[in-house]
């Protein structure tokens, strides 16, 4: 079973490819085609159903492949690059064709630029086994990037903030007020999910639904643009806050870091969150400790 525009493009290039050259040595290796098992969550249902063993990372058994590939699932969950799964699966589960197809060097470099900083947040360096210089240049037969080049796209790839962002539970009104006081800014906003079909979800800020509770060092007029920038470059945080919904209203607060804003707290604006409603009502007349002093 084959599918996906990237795979169709690859097959088209194969039909036009001449002598296998260096790839012929692969055919002399002891390898076999095996179904990609459902237990291999990284690559199951990626667009083709069979892979070669040993793979390009020299894993010789399916048990080893599943074990090693599962360690990359948390990175995919961070949505660091839309082509990360294609890149990793081209190595862990190479497509079962009559020749070996490596990822292009440019694909490796694009994924590394976006994903290596995320790995560094957790103390993991980009592994030498994925050294991009080992992979073929784009003019050779290889698997190229599917997404638009980040330099030509108006949308920037997400950058690592080294801080997990989750939706908070509105515990007590007092704790929420203390949190608002501790942060540089606080706003009530509506977030819309623009799509659900790509690997990385795009989010939009509804400019008509921005209520500034605290602007801090920011100008009120620049807050919508700054928050849209946050949604663009920290897709993981927005994804965690949205929890699969297509639209939602939230109270978010955070800090200003040079050219960007970082959201530290986010609360869902729902009827059952009475503590949050109470805190926002009291905020207009609330005096933070430094103000009271």
N, C-alpha and C positions, 0 to 999 in steps of 0.2 A: 504494500500500500504506500503510495507516494503522494505527497501533497505539499503545498506551500510555494509561493512565488520564487523564493530563493532556490528551492530544489529544482524547479522547472528551468530556471536560468542556468543552473549548473549542468543539467542534463543536455541542454541546448549547446553549451560550450563543449561538452564531451563529444557530441556528434560531429563537431567541426574540428576536433583535435586530431592531429596526425599521429605520427609514430609515438608509442608510449615512452620511449627513451628510458630515462632513469626509473620510471614507474614500473617497468617490466620486472625489476628485481623483486617487487612485492609479490608478484604472482608465484615466484618460486619459494616464497616463505610458507611455512606450515600454518595456514589460517583456515578459518571456517566461518560460514554465515550462521548466525543464530538469531532467533526472534528477540526483540527487545522486551524484556519481561515487565509486567505492570509494577513489580516491586522496584524497578529502577525509575524512581519518580523524576529524576533529572531529565531523562530523555524519552520516557514513554509517551507515545502519541505526539511526537515532535513533527511528524510528516512522512516518515518512512518506518517500516516495521521490522527490518532486519539490520544487524550490525556485524562487524567483523571482530573476531577474537583470534589472536591477541589484538588489542586496540592500539592506538597511536601512542599511548602512554605505557605500553608494554605490560598491561594487566592481562594475565593469561587465563583467568577463570572468571565466570560470571559473578561468582560470590565476591571476588576481589573488586570487580568493576562496581557492583552495587554498593559495597562498603565505602570505597574511595569516592564515588560520585556523590553519595549522600552528604558528604561533608561540605559540598558546595551549595546545598539547598538554602542555607541561611543567607548566603550572598545574593542569590537570586531573589530572595524575599525582600532584600534591601532595594531592589529595582535600580541597581547602579547603572545599567546600560541595557537598552532594548535588545541588543544582539548577544548578550552574555550567554544565554542558553544555547544559541546556535554555535557559538565559539566552543563552549565546553563540550557539547555533544559531538562536535566534529572530531574531538579527541577521544572522549570516553566511549562513544558509540559510532565509529565511522561507518558511513553508509556502505552497504554491501554491493559494490560495483566491481568491475574487472580491473580496477586500478585504485591506488591509494590517493585520496584527496585530502590534502591538508588545508587548514584555514589560511587565508592570506595574511601576510604580515601586517597589512593595514587594519584588518579586522582585529587581530590581536592587540595592536597598539591602541585602537579606539576603545576596546573593552578595558584594557589596562589603565588608560588615562582616567576613566570614570570609576572603575572598581577597586584599583589598588589603594586609593585613599580610604575607601570604606574598610578594606581589610586592615589597613594600618591603624584604624580607630580601635581595633580589637587586638592589636599586637601581632598581626600576621603579615609578613612581607610577601610581595608577589613572588611565587616560587620559581626557581631557576628552570624547572622542567617546562615552564610556560614562557621561557625567554623568547620574545618576539623575533629576535634575529634568526631563530632556527626555522622560521616559516618562510615559504616562498613569497617573492615579490608579486605585485598584482598582475604583471604581464604574463605570469606563469599560470598553469592550471591550478586553481585553488578556490576555496569558498570565500566569497567577498561579503562585505557588510550589506545588510538589508536596509537598515534605517538610513535616513539622510545623513550626509556628513555634517558633523556638529559645527563646522566652520561656515557652511552654507545655509544652515538652518537658522530660523529666527528663534528657535527654542533651544535653550542650553540644556546640556545633560545635568542631571542632579549631582550635587556635590555633597560630600560627606560632612555632617555636622558633628560627628563623633558623639552624638547624644540621641538616645532613643526618645521618641515623642509619642506619647499615648494619650488617649482621652481620659481625663481625670473624673473621679467620682466627686460630686459636689457634697462634701462631708458636712461642714457647718458654715453658716454665713460668715462667722468670724474668721475661720481659716481662709476662706476665699478672699475676704477683704485684706488680710495680711499678705496673701499672695499678690494681690493687685498692687499693694504698697511696695512690695519688694522688687517689682519689675519696672522696666523703663516705660512701657506702654501697655494699654489694655483696650481692646475693642470688641464690639459685638458685630459679627460679620456673617454673611451667607456665602457658602461655598458650593459650586456646581461642578459636577464631573462632566468633562467635555466628551469623553469617549470611554468605551469599555472593550475595544477590540485590540489595542496595542499592548505590548508588554508593559510599558510604563503609562500609567494613567495621567491624563492632563486635567488640571483643575483651573477653574476660573473663579475670580472674586466677583460677586454681584455688587457693582459700585453704588447701586441705589439702596443697598442694605448695609451700609457701614455706619455704625454708631460709635463714635470715639468716646471712651470713658476716661482715658488718660493718654495724652500724647507725648509726655516727657520731652526728650530732646528733639523729637520729630515735629515738623510742621503738620498741622492738621490736613493741609491740602496734599501733602506727599504720602500720607499713610496708605491710601488705596494702592498706589503704584508700588510702594515698598512691600505691601502684603502680597500683591500679585507676583512680585519677584520671588518672595519666599515660597509661594506655591509652585513656581516654575523650577526652582533649584533644589527644593527639599520635598520631592514627590513622596518619599517614604513617610515622612512625618504627616503629610496631608492624607496619604493612603490609610495610615493607622487611625487618624482622627475620624475619617469618613466611615470606616468599618463597612465597606461595601455598599453604602447608600449612594444615591445619585445627586442628592442635594441635602443641605442641612444648615442650621443656624448655630453658631458657636460663639462663646466668649473666649478669646485668646489673649494671652499676655506674654511678654517676653522682653528681650533686651536688644539694644542696638549695638552692632559690632561693625565698626567702620562703614563699609559699603553695603551692608545687609542687615536684616533683622532676623533674630532667632526666636522662635516660639518655644517657651518653656512650659506653659500650662494651657490646656484647652478643655473647655467644659461644653457639653451639648446643651443647647437652650431648648429644654422640653418642659412641658407642664409639670411633670412629676419632680423636676429638680427645684423644689421650693426654696431650698437654701440658696441656690444660685439667683433666683428671682429676688429673694430678700436682700442678698448682698448687693445686687445691681441697683435696687431701689435706694438702699442706704448709702451707696457710694457717693452720691451727689453731696451729701452732708457729712461724709466721713473725713476725719483728719488722721493722716498717717502719723506714726510716732515722731518722725523728724519734723513734721509740720506742727504738731502739738507742742514740741519743745521750743 
